[in-house]
Amino acid sequence: MDSHVNMLLVNAAKFFPESSMLAIRETLESMDPQKASMVLAQDFKDPTIAMIISAVVGAYGVDRFYIGDTLMGVLKLITAGGCGVWWIIDIFLIMGATKEKNYQKFVQSVNYY
């Protein structure tokens, strides 16, 4: 069981904040291995892809739409990325925001299964 959890965590570590990895490990260890695999088989967004999207078309809010943050995406679209300021800041923050959104999705799916 422990090696199964380790394998799952190695494959999914880049999708979650480092600070939440212990909680994720404990949650997965308490679950049935099949359910744990189902939870981690979710469509988590890749933080690296989010950063690339943010650098290329982030001024239009596409990065926020990608991670499921629709309201922020609309606000960035309307303001042209906060006249460029918000866009520049988001290039540095979007990876962390993506990981947080993935963690929220993980918690919701654990409660669902």
C-alpha positions as CSV (number, residue, x, y, z in Angstrom):
1,M,0.0,0.0,0.0
2,D,2.8,2.4,0.9
3,S,4.6,1.9,-2.3
4,H,1.4,2.4,-4.3
5,V,0.9,5.8,-2.5
6,N,4.5,6.7,-3.2
7,M,4.1,6.0,-6.9
8,L,1.0,8.0,-7.1
9,L,2.6,11.0,-5.3
10,V,5.7,10.9,-7.5
11,N,3.5,11.2,-10.6
12,A,1.3,13.9,-9.2
13,A,3.7,16.0,-7.1
14,K,4.1,18.8,-9.6
15,F,0.3,19.5,-9.6
16,F,0.0,20.4,-5.9
17,P,1.6,22.9,-3.5
18,E,4.5,21.5,-1.6
19,S,2.9,22.5,1.7
20,S,-0.1,20.2,1.0
21,M,1.9,17.0,0.2
22,L,1.8,15.6,3.7
23,A,-2.0,16.0,3.9
24,I,-2.4,14.4,0.5
25,R,-0.2,11.5,1.5
26,E,-2.2,10.9,4.7
27,T,-5.5,11.1,2.7
28,L,-4.3,8.7,0.1
29,E,-3.0,6.2,2.7
30,S,-6.3,6.2,4.4
31,M,-8.2,5.4,1.1
32,D,-8.7,2.2,-0.8
33,P,-5.9,2.0,-3.5
34,Q,-8.4,2.0,-6.3
35,K,-10.2,5.1,-5.0
36,A,-6.8,6.8,-4.5
37,S,-6.0,6.1,-8.1
38,M,-9.3,7.5,-9.2
39,V,-8.8,10.6,-7.2
40,L,-5.4,11.3,-8.7
41,A,-6.7,10.4,-12.2
42,Q,-8.6,13.7,-12.3
43,D,-7.8,16.2,-14.9
44,F,-5.5,18.4,-12.9
45,K,-4.1,21.5,-14.7
46,D,-0.4,21.6,-15.4
47,P,1.3,24.6,-13.7
48,T,4.0,24.8,-16.3
49,I,1.4,25.0,-19.1
50,A,-0.5,27.7,-17.1
51,M,2.7,29.8,-16.9
52,I,3.3,29.5,-20.6
53,I,-0.3,30.5,-21.3
54,S,0.1,33.4,-18.9
55,A,3.3,34.6,-20.6
56,V,1.8,34.4,-24.1
57,V,-1.9,35.4,-23.8
58,G,-2.3,36.1,-20.1
59,A,-3.2,39.7,-20.8
60,Y,-6.5,38.4,-22.1
61,G,-7.2,36.2,-19.1
62,V,-6.7,32.9,-20.9
63,D,-4.5,31.7,-18.1
64,R,-7.2,32.2,-15.5
65,F,-9.9,30.6,-17.7
66,Y,-7.5,27.6,-18.1
67,I,-7.3,27.0,-14.3
68,G,-11.1,27.5,-13.9
69,D,-10.9,31.0,-12.3
70,T,-13.6,32.5,-14.6
71,L,-14.3,35.7,-12.7
72,M,-10.6,36.7,-12.7
73,G,-10.3,35.7,-16.3
74,V,-13.2,38.0,-17.3
75,L,-11.7,40.9,-15.2
76,K,-8.3,40.4,-16.9
77,L,-10.0,40.3,-20.3
78,I,-12.0,43.5,-19.7
79,T,-9.0,45.4,-18.3
80,A,-6.4,44.0,-20.7
81,G,-4.5,42.4,-17.9
82,G,-4.9,45.4,-15.6
83,C,-3.2,47.5,-18.3
84,G,-0.3,45.0,-18.3
85,V,0.5,45.2,-14.6
86,W,-1.8,42.4,-13.6
87,W,-0.5,40.3,-16.5
88,I,3.2,40.7,-15.5
89,I,2.4,39.9,-11.8
90,D,0.3,36.8,-12.9
91,I,3.2,35.4,-14.9
92,F,5.0,34.9,-11.5
93,L,1.9,33.9,-9.5
94,I,0.0,31.6,-11.9
95,M,1.9,28.4,-11.1
96,G,1.0,28.7,-7.4
97,A,-2.6,29.6,-8.2
98,T,-2.8,26.5,-10.5
99,K,-1.5,24.3,-7.7
100,E,-3.9,25.7,-5.2
101,K,-6.9,25.1,-7.6
102,N,-5.6,21.6,-8.2
103,Y,-5.5,21.0,-4.4
104,Q,-9.1,22.3,-4.0
105,K,-10.2,19.9,-6.8
106,F,-8.4,17.1,-5.0
107,V,-10.2,17.8,-1.7
108,Q,-13.5,18.0,-3.5
109,S,-12.9,14.7,-5.3
110,V,-11.9,13.0,-2.0
111,N,-15.2,14.1,-0.4
112,Y,-17.0,12.9,-3.5
113,Y,-15.5,9.4,-3.6
